[in-house]
Amino acid sequence: MPRRRGIQVASQYITAVKQACDRALNLDPRLDKALQELKQQLPNPDFNLDGNEWQFKQWWQTHGISWTEQLSAVIIKYRQIGYPWQFNSQQNKLFGI
């Protein structure tokens, strides 16, 4: 049962990412193109319904890190958010980190 739950969560995540991409399409034509390309790389979110859940696991192990890095780069490039901040210890103290 925990495995099935993990697959359901992954399916919901993929569906949510695809919906977020669809909603962001009108923000910037370049962002639209980049998100569409990323969206097309995602596996079918209904994989858990057709019994091919291993395909998602295999896809994620092969492409997951690269795909999320590409998404992060697109967000940073077109929306100027999500920068990988590298604070020094003095800055961390200032921010209470």
TIPADREN-531833 format. One record per atom (N, C-alpha, C): residue in one letter; atom name; z, x, y; residue number from 1. Coordinates in Angstrom, 3 decimals. Example, Ala and Ser with C-alpha at 12.3 -4.5 7.8 and 13.67 -1.06 7.14 Angstrom:
BEGIN
a, N, 7.800, 13.190, -5.690, 1
a, CA, 7.800, 12.300, -4.500, 1
a, C, 7.800, 13.200, -3.300, 1
s, N, 7.080, 12.850, -2.250, 2
s, CA, 7.140, 13.670, -1.060, 2
s, C, 7.870, 12.900, 0.030, 2
This chain:
BEGIN
m, N, 0.000, 0.805, -1.214, 1
m, CA, 0.000, 0.000, 0.000, 1
m, C, 0.000, 0.843, 1.272, 1
p, N, 0.783, 1.961, 1.372, 2
p, CA, 0.743, 2.758, 2.596, 2
p, C, -0.652, 3.307, 2.880, 2
r, N, -1.386, 3.662, 1.819, 3
r, CA, -2.744, 4.181, 2.008, 3
r, C, -3.624, 3.115, 2.634, 3
r, N, -3.534, 1.894, 2.134, 4
r, CA, -4.335, 0.788, 2.656, 4
r, C, -3.978, 0.533, 4.115, 4
r, N, -2.697, 0.641, 4.454, 5
r, CA, -2.252, 0.446, 5.836, 5
r, C, -2.864, 1.508, 6.739, 5
g, N, -2.891, 2.751, 6.274, 6
g, CA, -3.490, 3.833, 7.048, 6
g, C, -4.970, 3.594, 7.292, 6
i, N, -5.651, 3.082, 6.294, 7
i, CA, -7.077, 2.774, 6.423, 7
i, C, -7.274, 1.643, 7.423, 7
q, N, -6.414, 0.638, 7.383, 8
q, CA, -6.519, -0.476, 8.328, 8
q, C, -6.293, 0.005, 9.757, 8
v, N, -5.327, 0.883, 9.946, 9
v, CA, -5.049, 1.426, 11.274, 9
v, C, -6.249, 2.231, 11.762, 9
a, N, -6.830, 3.036, 10.896, 10
a, CA, -8.003, 3.826, 11.269, 10
a, C, -9.164, 2.917, 11.647, 10
s, N, -9.354, 1.847, 10.893, 11
s, CA, -10.420, 0.890, 11.196, 11
s, C, -10.193, 0.244, 12.556, 11
q, N, -8.954, -0.133, 12.838, 12
q, CA, -8.624, -0.734, 14.126, 12
q, C, -8.833, 0.259, 15.257, 12
y, N, -8.504, 1.513, 15.009, 13
y, CA, -8.685, 2.558, 16.018, 13
y, C, -10.166, 2.721, 16.350, 13
i, N, -10.995, 2.804, 15.340, 14
i, CA, -12.437, 2.953, 15.558, 14
i, C, -12.977, 1.761, 16.325, 14
t, N, -12.565, 0.562, 15.950, 15
t, CA, -13.006, -0.641, 16.652, 15
t, C, -12.565, -0.592, 18.108, 15
a, N, -11.325, -0.182, 18.364, 16
a, CA, -10.817, -0.099, 19.740, 16
a, C, -11.585, 0.940, 20.549, 16
v, N, -11.893, 2.075, 19.948, 17
v, CA, -12.658, 3.111, 20.651, 17
v, C, -14.041, 2.595, 21.004, 17
k, N, -14.677, 1.920, 20.057, 18
k, CA, -16.010, 1.372, 20.324, 18
k, C, -15.959, 0.322, 21.439, 18
q, N, -14.933, -0.516, 21.436, 19
q, CA, -14.800, -1.521, 22.497, 19
q, C, -14.539, -0.870, 23.841, 19
a, N, -13.716, 0.166, 23.866, 20
a, CA, -13.444, 0.880, 25.119, 20
a, C, -14.716, 1.529, 25.650, 20
c, N, -15.512, 2.073, 24.755, 21
c, CA, -16.800, 2.653, 25.173, 21
c, C, -17.691, 1.584, 25.775, 21
d, N, -17.738, 0.430, 25.151, 22
d, CA, -18.564, -0.668, 25.675, 22
d, C, -18.098, -1.084, 27.065, 22
r, N, -16.792, -1.141, 27.278, 23
r, CA, -16.257, -1.570, 28.578, 23
r, C, -16.476, -0.530, 29.673, 23
a, N, -16.590, 0.727, 29.287, 24
a, CA, -16.743, 1.804, 30.271, 24
a, C, -18.195, 2.038, 30.666, 24
l, N, -19.100, 1.313, 30.089, 25
l, CA, -20.522, 1.595, 30.273, 25
l, C, -21.013, 1.451, 31.699, 25
n, N, -20.424, 0.589, 32.474, 26
n, CA, -20.912, 0.353, 33.826, 26
n, C, -20.283, 1.278, 34.871, 26
l, N, -19.441, 2.194, 34.469, 27
l, CA, -18.757, 3.058, 35.419, 27
l, C, -19.673, 4.133, 36.000, 27
d, N, -20.505, 4.712, 35.164, 28
d, CA, -21.362, 5.816, 35.578, 28
d, C, -22.462, 5.944, 34.526, 28
p, N, -23.727, 5.970, 34.912, 29
p, CA, -24.808, 6.065, 33.921, 29
p, C, -24.694, 7.300, 33.021, 29
r, N, -24.216, 8.413, 33.575, 30
r, CA, -24.063, 9.616, 32.748, 30
r, C, -22.924, 9.440, 31.749, 30
l, N, -21.847, 8.799, 32.204, 31
l, CA, -20.736, 8.502, 31.306, 31
l, C, -21.208, 7.554, 30.216, 31
d, N, -21.989, 6.569, 30.601, 32
d, CA, -22.549, 5.611, 29.652, 32
d, C, -23.299, 6.331, 28.535, 32
k, N, -24.173, 7.236, 28.898, 33
k, CA, -24.977, 7.960, 27.917, 33
k, C, -24.097, 8.801, 26.996, 33
a, N, -23.145, 9.511, 27.579, 34
a, CA, -22.259, 10.365, 26.785, 34
a, C, -21.415, 9.535, 25.812, 34
l, N, -20.898, 8.399, 26.282, 35
l, CA, -20.078, 7.544, 25.414, 35
l, C, -20.906, 6.911, 24.309, 35
q, N, -22.132, 6.509, 24.633, 36
q, CA, -23.007, 5.929, 23.606, 36
q, C, -23.290, 6.943, 22.503, 36
e, N, -23.517, 8.194, 22.897, 37
e, CA, -23.760, 9.239, 21.898, 37
e, C, -22.541, 9.447, 21.012, 37
l, N, -21.363, 9.450, 21.614, 38
l, CA, -20.134, 9.599, 20.830, 38
l, C, -19.906, 8.380, 19.938, 38
k, N, -20.152, 7.217, 20.479, 39
k, CA, -19.955, 5.974, 19.733, 39
k, C, -20.843, 5.931, 18.489, 39
q, N, -22.060, 6.420, 18.631, 40
q, CA, -22.989, 6.410, 17.498, 40
q, C, -22.558, 7.344, 16.372, 40
q, N, -21.719, 8.314, 16.700, 41
q, CA, -21.237, 9.247, 15.681, 41
q, C, -20.136, 8.655, 14.808, 41
l, N, -19.471, 7.612, 15.302, 42
l, CA, -18.345, 7.036, 14.569, 42
l, C, -18.822, 6.309, 13.316, 42
p, N, -18.001, 6.341, 12.258, 43
p, CA, -18.357, 5.593, 11.048, 43
p, C, -18.176, 4.092, 11.270, 43
n, N, -18.684, 3.327, 10.366, 44
n, CA, -18.564, 1.872, 10.390, 44
n, C, -17.083, 1.490, 10.336, 44
p, N, -16.584, 0.696, 11.297, 45
p, CA, -15.157, 0.338, 11.273, 45
p, C, -14.790, -0.613, 10.148, 45
d, N, -15.758, -1.160, 9.459, 46
d, CA, -15.477, -2.079, 8.354, 46
d, C, -15.460, -1.365, 7.008, 46
f, N, -15.300, -0.033, 7.029, 47
f, CA, -15.323, 0.720, 5.787, 47
f, C, -14.263, 0.253, 4.807, 47
n, N, -13.119, -0.222, 5.316, 48
n, CA, -12.058, -0.642, 4.403, 48
n, C, -12.399, -1.965, 3.717, 48
l, N, -13.348, -2.692, 4.261, 49
l, CA, -13.723, -3.970, 3.668, 49
l, C, -14.758, -3.799, 2.562, 49
d, N, -15.537, -2.728, 2.638, 50
d, CA, -16.587, -2.554, 1.644, 50
d, C, -16.204, -1.581, 0.537, 50
g, N, -14.946, -1.161, 0.511, 51
g, CA, -14.467, -0.308, -0.566, 51
g, C, -14.826, 1.155, -0.424, 51
n, N, -15.355, 1.559, 0.708, 52
n, CA, -15.752, 2.956, 0.896, 52
n, C, -14.814, 3.690, 1.843, 52
e, N, -13.523, 3.451, 1.688, 53
e, CA, -12.558, 4.064, 2.593, 53
e, C, -12.574, 5.586, 2.507, 53
w, N, -12.956, 6.137, 1.371, 54
w, CA, -13.026, 7.589, 1.241, 54
w, C, -14.068, 8.166, 2.197, 54
q, N, -15.077, 7.376, 2.569, 55
q, CA, -16.096, 7.857, 3.499, 55
q, C, -15.485, 8.157, 4.859, 55
f, N, -14.564, 7.291, 5.305, 56
f, CA, -13.914, 7.563, 6.579, 56
f, C, -13.073, 8.829, 6.491, 56
k, N, -12.305, 8.965, 5.444, 57
k, CA, -11.465, 10.148, 5.289, 57
k, C, -12.331, 11.408, 5.302, 57
q, N, -13.426, 11.366, 4.587, 58
q, CA, -14.335, 12.511, 4.550, 58
q, C, -14.939, 12.758, 5.941, 58
w, N, -15.347, 11.673, 6.625, 59
w, CA, -15.914, 11.822, 7.963, 59
w, C, -14.872, 12.437, 8.891, 59
w, N, -13.649, 11.934, 8.852, 60
w, CA, -12.606, 12.413, 9.748, 60
w, C, -12.288, 13.885, 9.487, 60
q, N, -12.204, 14.271, 8.214, 61
q, CA, -11.913, 15.661, 7.894, 61
q, C, -13.037, 16.584, 8.359, 61
t, N, -14.255, 16.117, 8.317, 62
t, CA, -15.407, 16.921, 8.702, 62
t, C, -15.657, 16.909, 10.200, 62
h, N, -15.499, 15.740, 10.841, 63
h, CA, -15.919, 15.577, 12.225, 63
h, C, -14.813, 15.184, 13.206, 63
g, N, -13.647, 14.823, 12.720, 64
g, CA, -12.608, 14.261, 13.583, 64
g, C, -12.190, 15.148, 14.744, 64
i, N, -11.901, 16.398, 14.477, 65
i, CA, -11.444, 17.289, 15.551, 65
i, C, -12.556, 17.505, 16.563, 65
s, N, -13.743, 17.774, 16.080, 66
s, CA, -14.878, 17.998, 16.981, 66
s, C, -15.156, 16.758, 17.822, 66
w, N, -15.105, 15.575, 17.196, 67
w, CA, -15.398, 14.334, 17.910, 67
w, C, -14.363, 14.084, 19.006, 67
t, N, -13.084, 14.278, 18.697, 68
t, CA, -12.057, 14.038, 19.716, 68
t, C, -12.133, 15.078, 20.835, 68
e, N, -12.509, 16.306, 20.510, 69
e, CA, -12.699, 17.316, 21.559, 69
e, C, -13.870, 16.934, 22.470, 69
q, N, -14.944, 16.410, 21.885, 70
q, CA, -16.081, 15.964, 22.683, 70
q, C, -15.689, 14.799, 23.584, 70
l, N, -14.915, 13.856, 23.043, 71
l, CA, -14.456, 12.721, 23.838, 71
l, C, -13.589, 13.197, 24.996, 71
s, N, -12.692, 14.106, 24.721, 72
s, CA, -11.828, 14.656, 25.770, 72
s, C, -12.667, 15.327, 26.857, 72
a, N, -13.670, 16.077, 26.466, 73
a, CA, -14.530, 16.755, 27.441, 73
a, C, -15.284, 15.753, 28.304, 73
v, N, -15.742, 14.659, 27.703, 74
v, CA, -16.453, 13.616, 28.456, 74
v, C, -15.504, 12.966, 29.459, 74
i, N, -14.293, 12.661, 29.035, 75
i, CA, -13.316, 12.026, 29.928, 75
i, C, -13.000, 12.946, 31.107, 75
i, N, -12.790, 14.215, 30.814, 76
i, CA, -12.496, 15.172, 31.884, 76
i, C, -13.688, 15.299, 32.828, 76
k, N, -14.874, 15.415, 32.274, 77
k, CA, -16.068, 15.638, 33.099, 77
k, C, -16.388, 14.454, 34.009, 77
y, N, -16.354, 13.243, 33.456, 78
y, CA, -16.825, 12.088, 34.217, 78
y, C, -15.733, 11.265, 34.881, 78
r, N, -14.494, 11.398, 34.432, 79
r, CA, -13.421, 10.594, 35.025, 79
r, C, -12.317, 11.452, 35.615, 79
q, N, -12.418, 12.743, 35.509, 80
q, CA, -11.471, 13.693, 36.073, 80
q, C, -10.022, 13.421, 35.654, 80
i, N, -9.844, 13.050, 34.393, 81
i, CA, -8.496, 12.851, 33.856, 81
i, C, -8.390, 13.573, 32.522, 81
g, N, -7.172, 13.834, 32.104, 82
g, CA, -6.938, 14.425, 30.797, 82
g, C, -7.053, 15.931, 30.755, 82
y, N, -6.901, 16.581, 31.896, 83
y, CA, -6.981, 18.033, 31.904, 83
y, C, -5.865, 18.635, 31.049, 83
p, N, -6.166, 19.707, 30.327, 84
p, CA, -5.123, 20.374, 29.526, 84
p, C, -4.276, 21.274, 30.423, 84
w, N, -3.327, 20.685, 31.109, 85
w, CA, -2.500, 21.429, 32.045, 85
w, C, -1.708, 22.503, 31.324, 85
q, N, -1.649, 23.665, 31.925, 86
q, CA, -0.875, 24.786, 31.400, 86
q, C, 0.109, 25.215, 32.477, 86
f, N, 1.304, 24.647, 32.428, 87
f, CA, 2.316, 24.955, 33.427, 87
f, C, 3.116, 26.178, 33.007, 87
n, N, 3.511, 26.971, 33.990, 88
n, CA, 4.396, 28.091, 33.690, 88
n, C, 5.836, 27.579, 33.671, 88
s, N, 6.775, 28.450, 33.319, 89
s, CA, 8.166, 27.995, 33.161, 89
s, C, 8.749, 27.476, 34.475, 89
q, N, 8.391, 28.078, 35.592, 90
q, CA, 8.891, 27.614, 36.898, 90
q, C, 8.375, 26.195, 37.193, 90
q, N, 7.121, 25.946, 36.904, 91
q, CA, 6.553, 24.617, 37.127, 91
q, C, 7.188, 23.600, 36.177, 91
n, N, 7.413, 24.006, 34.940, 92
n, CA, 8.071, 23.111, 33.978, 92
n, C, 9.446, 22.698, 34.477, 92
k, N, 10.195, 23.646, 35.042, 93
k, CA, 11.527, 23.338, 35.573, 93
k, C, 11.393, 22.367, 36.753, 93
l, N, 10.410, 22.599, 37.597, 94
l, CA, 10.191, 21.736, 38.759, 94
l, C, 9.910, 20.299, 38.314, 94
f, N, 9.137, 20.139, 37.250, 95
f, CA, 8.784, 18.815, 36.750, 95
f, C, 9.837, 18.252, 35.804, 95
g, N, 10.859, 19.040, 35.489, 96
g, CA, 11.908, 18.572, 34.593, 96
g, C, 11.479, 18.556, 33.149, 96
i, N, 10.572, 19.433, 32.796, 97
i, CA, 10.065, 19.476, 31.418, 97
i, C, 10.872, 20.477, 30.615, 97
